[in-house]
Amino acid sequence: MACILVKELEPCRLMFIEEPVLSENREALKEVAANRLYSRWDLKSVFEFIATPPQV
């Protein structure tokens, strides 16, 4: 759903969209991050976050 929202908002030329998905939703976070980050260094922090188990 977040990817659809981002696509619809493209004409507004937003610089960023804060929290398009909840951080607890790791599957959606992976999908959104993969669509917006391009270099391996951009993705590194996302992969590290996803690989870290959530703290309770």
BASEFI-75810 format. One record per residue: x, y, z of N, C-alpha, C, O in turn; residue in three letters; residue number from 0. Coordinates in steps of 0.001 Angstrom, whole numbers, plus 500000, padded with zeros to 6 digits. Example, Ala and Ser with C-alpha at 12.3 -4.5 7.8 and 13.67 -1.06 7.14 Angstrom:
% BASEFI-75810
n_u; n_v; n_w; ca_u; ca_v; ca_w; c_u; c_v; c_w; o_u; o_v; o_w; res; n
513190; 494310; 507800; 512300; 495500; 507800; 513200; 496700; 507800; 514236; 496681; 508465; ALA; 0;
512850; 497750; 507080; 513670; 498940; 507140; 512900; 500030; 507870; 513409; 501138; 508039; SER; 1;
//
This chain:
% BASEFI-75810
n_u; n_v; n_w; ca_u; ca_v; ca_w; c_u; c_v; c_w; o_u; o_v; o_w; res; n
500820; 498809; 500000; 500000; 500000; 500000; 500868; 501261; 500000; 500536; 502245; 499339; MET; 0;
501984; 501230; 500745; 502859; 502402; 500808; 503443; 502727; 499442; 503587; 503899; 499094; ALA; 1;
503782; 501709; 498665; 504342; 501947; 497332; 503316; 502615; 496423; 503672; 503459; 495601; CYS; 2;
502065; 502246; 496563; 500998; 502875; 495780; 500858; 504340; 496183; 500720; 505215; 495328; ILE; 3;
500894; 504599; 497473; 500796; 505963; 497972; 501948; 506819; 497451; 501733; 507948; 497008; LEU; 4;
503152; 506293; 497503; 504319; 507028; 497023; 504170; 507342; 495533; 504474; 508452; 495096; VAL; 5;
503710; 506379; 494767; 503520; 506582; 493333; 502491; 507691; 493074; 502693; 508529; 492196; LYS; 6;
501414; 507696; 493822; 500374; 508712; 493654; 500853; 510106; 494057; 500379; 511105; 493516; GLU; 7;
501778; 510176; 494990; 502274; 511465; 495469; 503439; 512009; 494659; 503894; 513124; 494918; LEU; 8;
503937; 511252; 493680; 505070; 511703; 492874; 504864; 513082; 492245; 505816; 513862; 492221; GLU; 9;
503671; 513434; 491730; 503493; 514778; 491155; 503746; 515905; 492162; 504027; 517033; 491758; PRO; 10;
503654; 515628; 493423; 503898; 516643; 494459; 505389; 516886; 494692; 505772; 517842; 495367; CYS; 11;
506222; 516015; 494127; 507678; 516126; 494224; 508149; 516240; 495668; 508967; 517102; 495989; ARG; 12;
507645; 515390; 496524; 508048; 515377; 497927; 509496; 514932; 498051; 509958; 514084; 497287; LEU; 13;
510209; 515499; 499007; 511597; 515112; 499236; 511678; 513788; 499989; 512608; 513010; 499774; MET; 14;
510728; 513530; 500853; 510680; 512269; 501580; 509267; 512067; 502112; 508473; 513006; 502178; PHE; 15;
508970; 510842; 502486; 507712; 510518; 503152; 508094; 509835; 504452; 508674; 508750; 504455; ILE; 16;
507767; 510472; 505531; 508168; 509958; 506835; 507312; 508767; 507230; 506084; 508839; 507215; GLU; 17;
507962; 507685; 507580; 507340; 506454; 508036; 506199; 505982; 507134; 505043; 505976; 507559; GLU; 18;
506503; 505591; 505903; 505441; 505086; 505030; 504846; 503769; 505534; 503709; 503427; 505207; PRO; 19;
505624; 503036; 506331; 505136; 501814; 506969; 505647; 501795; 508403; 506642; 502446; 508721; VAL; 20;
504975; 501060; 509257; 505428; 500938; 510641; 506719; 500129; 510699; 506889; 499176; 509938; LEU; 21;
507608; 500493; 511575; 508885; 499785; 511675; 508701; 498337; 512128; 509564; 497496; 511876; SER; 22;
507595; 498046; 512788; 507334; 496666; 513221; 506990; 495758; 512039; 507140; 494539; 512127; GLU; 23;
506537; 496340; 510956; 506155; 495572; 509774; 507381; 495400; 508884; 507559; 496129; 507908; ASN; 24;
508221; 494430; 509229; 509509; 494258; 508562; 509365; 493864; 507098; 510185; 494269; 506274; ARG; 25;
508355; 493093; 506757; 508170; 492703; 505353; 507860; 493931; 504496; 508421; 494089; 503411; GLU; 26;
506986; 494783; 504969; 506647; 495996; 504219; 507834; 496949; 504181; 508060; 497623; 503176; ALA; 27;
508589; 497008; 505265; 509767; 497869; 505305; 510786; 497438; 504255; 511387; 498280; 503587; LEU; 28;
510980; 496133; 504108; 511897; 495623; 503087; 511432; 496038; 501694; 512241; 496449; 500862; LYS; 29;
510136; 495932; 501445; 509602; 496256; 500126; 509750; 497737; 499813; 510171; 498099; 498715; GLU; 30;
509411; 498587; 500755; 509507; 500025; 500544; 510969; 500442; 500401; 511308; 501231; 499518; VAL; 31;
511817; 499925; 501250; 513240; 500279; 501191; 513850; 499838; 499869; 514645; 500571; 499280; ALA; 32;
513499; 498678; 499405; 514058; 498182; 498146; 513644; 499055; 496970; 514369; 499136; 495979; ALA; 33;
512511; 499697; 497063; 512045; 500565; 495977; 512669; 501952; 496006; 512618; 502657; 494999; ASN; 34;
513247; 502361; 497105; 513730; 503733; 497236; 515232; 503853; 497473; 515781; 504947; 497341; ARG; 35;
515899; 502779; 497815; 517334; 502828; 498074; 518059; 502135; 496937; 517612; 501098; 496447; LEU; 36;
519168; 502703; 496521; 519792; 502214; 495308; 521168; 501591; 495500; 521466; 500574; 494873; TYR; 37;
522002; 502158; 496332; 523345; 501613; 496467; 523383; 500564; 497577; 522479; 500473; 498408; SER; 38;
524444; 499787; 497562; 524565; 498774; 498614; 524735; 499417; 499976; 524348; 498834; 500989; ARG; 39;
525312; 500616; 500015; 525487; 501306; 501289; 524150; 501817; 501808; 523930; 501845; 503018; TRP; 40;
523264; 502218; 500921; 521916; 502614; 501340; 521186; 501436; 501966; 520511; 501574; 502986; ASP; 41;
521334; 500281; 501342; 520608; 499096; 501785; 521227; 498434; 503003; 520541; 497700; 503714; LEU; 42;
522499; 498671; 503260; 523201; 497998; 504358; 522495; 498201; 505696; 522258; 497237; 506424; LYS; 43;
522161; 499436; 506021; 521519; 499698; 507314; 520134; 499055; 507401; 519713; 498621; 508473; SER; 44;
519435; 498997; 506282; 518113; 498359; 506274; 518259; 496861; 506526; 517517; 496284; 507320; VAL; 45;
519218; 496236; 505846; 519441; 494803; 506046; 519864; 494499; 507478; 519428; 493511; 508069; PHE; 46;
520704; 495345; 508021; 521122; 495143; 509421; 519930; 495265; 510364; 519806; 494499; 511320; GLU; 47;
519059; 496227; 510091; 517865; 496402; 510921; 516951; 495179; 510822; 516446; 494684; 511830; PHE; 48;
516752; 494708; 509612; 515863; 493568; 509403; 516438; 492308; 510028; 515695; 491467; 510533; ILE; 49;
517745; 492176; 509995; 518391; 490971; 510545; 518401; 490973; 512075; 518571; 489921; 512691; ALA; 50;
518222; 492133; 512685; 518222; 492219; 514134; 516843; 491849; 514666; 515840; 492429; 514250; THR; 51;
516788; 490874; 515594; 515471; 490511; 516150; 514858; 491689; 516922; 515580; 492451; 517565; PRO; 52;
513547; 491834; 516858; 512897; 492918; 517602; 513091; 492730; 519107; 513028; 491611; 519617; PRO; 53;
513326; 493832; 519802; 513471; 493759; 521239; 512115; 493968; 521896; 511338; 494841; 521510; GLN; 54;
511861; 493148; 522891; 510563; 493207; 523565; 510667; 493970; 524846; 509672; 494126; 525554; VAL; 55;
//
